[in-house]
Amino acid sequence: MTNQKHTTVVNSNRDRLSYVWLALGILFFAFGTLRWTIPLAAWLYPVFLLRFVRTQPLWRGNLLVLLALVLVWEVELPGVVPSVTVLLYVPIVFGFGVIATLPYLIDRLLAPRLQGLLATLVFPSAMTTIWYLSGLLNPYGTFGNPAYTQYGNLPLMQLVSVTGVWGIILVMSWLAGLFNWAWERGFAWPRVRGGAALYASLLALVLLGGGARLALFPAQGSTVRVAGISPSHALVDAADKQVFQHWNALFSGTGTQAERERARQAVAQAYAPINDELLALSLQQARAGAKIILWPECSGGVYLLEEDEAALLARASSLAKTTGTYLDLGLCEVLQHPVQSSFTLNKSILLDPKGLVVWRYEKTHPVPGDPEPPGDGQVPTVQTPYGRLSTVICFDADHPGTIRQAGQVNVDILLVPSHDWREIDPLHTQMATFRAIENGSPLCARRAMGSL
């Protein structure tokens, strides 16, 4: 009897269709990442890209995959990534390409050295580890994470309550490792049925467990009406045109006191109708029964001068006290004196039903390129008759470690004032949904839409 040890085979001469698999991988990648997302495509593109890399010489295969993924993102990322200079945009796209390619390189180096099913775990382990490290170290957080392509698959999404998004990545990418393992064995059923049965059992456990959680353990507890409001686009666009000429004097800090005062008066006059509308909408929602009212980040694209904050807070405080509501204001302020060399702050201010300030939270993770400095990273919470409230701002929700602070104290409602742009809609809101499932807290995201 001959004892054969099956190892992962890497031989560029054994698959004449190698470049066909590359083409299919690129096609599925284009529809399985940031835009035009087809969830199934995100499961399929690693299968074909991994097949291509394993049937090519080490560096040629991986460099071609890197080039292909960078070219796809060159098409998909404009508009999704906020406006940056060409000098910054090129390394950003290349960086995302490197992150996506590294798991294939690691698999190509390590999988041939292992035997049997153990070799199938190299790729999913590498994929999960690389994206985990990216979430910790990348200034863009978990943006681009493959798990987000599965938004809407509710049974699968329940897995993040146990493992975070990393569990979804592992399950998705293990399919590629096992499929290629079977491919290299000619899909001979007696030789691959053990691996197929193992993966099918795992996937069934995840989906059935998630489905059971949804069916058998529905959310329970009392409810409260929460209202998110935004100003009209027409008002914001008209005001921005009026104050555009004054931004340099305000943001650079080089203007004289007289120039700043003229700019302040122009900004206050231009944005007054927007603040009036937000307060009127808040009153309308309070009368309709809302107990928590959320303004969007930057009040929907409005800057407030630091010296005008007190007047706006006085009006908002009076409204909160009169209506007995919690009112969360998303404010972007232009400072009189710089903080960390910046003249802007991005904050959330919560007023309680007595009209008192409960928290002043500054955005922890500004989008790279935005002018404001980061806050101290401490996520605020407050106990209310409607449960424990907490807040972060927009891009903060791309960073699971920051949101975990809210989960650790069992927050009941997470408020996320946001100001997104059309090219990132609805991806960014869908990403925030994963944070809510991870931490077991309902999410209220007030998103104002703008343009880059």
Buried (B, 14 or more C-beta within 10 A) or exposed (E): EEEEEBBBBBEBEEBEEBEEBBEBBBBBBBBBBBBEBEBEBBBBBBBBBBBBBBBBEEEEBBBBBBEBBBBBBBEBBEBBBBEBEEEEBEEBBBBBBBBBBBBBBBBBEBBBEBEEBEBBBBBBBBBBBBBBEBBEEBBBBBBBBBBBBBBEBBBBBBBBBEBBBBBBBBBBBBBBBBBBBBBBBEEEEEBBEEBBEBBEEEBEEBBEBBBEBBEEEEEEEEEBBBBBBBBEBEBBEEBBEEBEEBBEBBBEBEBEEEBBBBBBEBBBEBBEBBBEBBBEBBBEBBEEEBBBBBBBBBBBBBBBBBBBBEEBBEEBBEBBBEBEBBBBBBBBBBBBEEEEEBBBBBBBBBBBBEBEEBBEBBBBBBBBEBBBBBBEBEBBBBEBEBBBBBBBBBBBBBBBEBBBBBBEEEBBBBBBBBBBBEBBEEBBBBBBBBBBBBBEBBBBBBBBBBEE
